[in-house]
Amino acid sequence: MTAELALALPILLAVTAGLVWLLAVAVAQVRTVDAAREAARALARGDDPGAAVALGEQVAPDGVRLTVVRSGDRVVVRARGRVSGPGGLFGAIPGASVRAEAVAIAEGPAGGAP
C-alpha cells in the first residue's frame, strides 16, 4: 500500500497543478472578455478613447493589450494577451493565448439613438 501511494502521490500533485493552471487560464480568458466589453461600452457611451482603454486595461489580466477600431457608428475592441505557463517543474507546459472581441453601437447622435 505504501509503495503504491508513493508512486501515485506525485502523479496526483502533477494533475492538481495542471488543473489549477487550466483554471487560471479560464479566469484570464473571462477577464479578457470583460475588458473588451467594458472598453467597448465606454466608447459607445462617448467616453474619451484613452479613458475607455484604461478602464478596459484595469479589468484585463497583466499582459493583455486592447486595440480599438471604429467603423461608422460601430466600435470594435479587440483584446489579446498571453498567460505564461506554470513554470517550475512544469516549465515544459507552454503558455496560453487569450483573446476577445467586443462590438458596440455608439449611443446618442452619432449612433442614431436619442
PyMOL commands that set and color helices and strands:
alter all, ss='L'
color gray80, all
select helices_A, chain A and resi 2-45+49-59+108-110
alter helices_A, ss='H'
color red, helices_A
select strands_A, chain A and resi 65-71+74-83+96-105
alter strands_A, ss='S'
color yellow, strands_A
deselect
rebuild
show_as cartoon
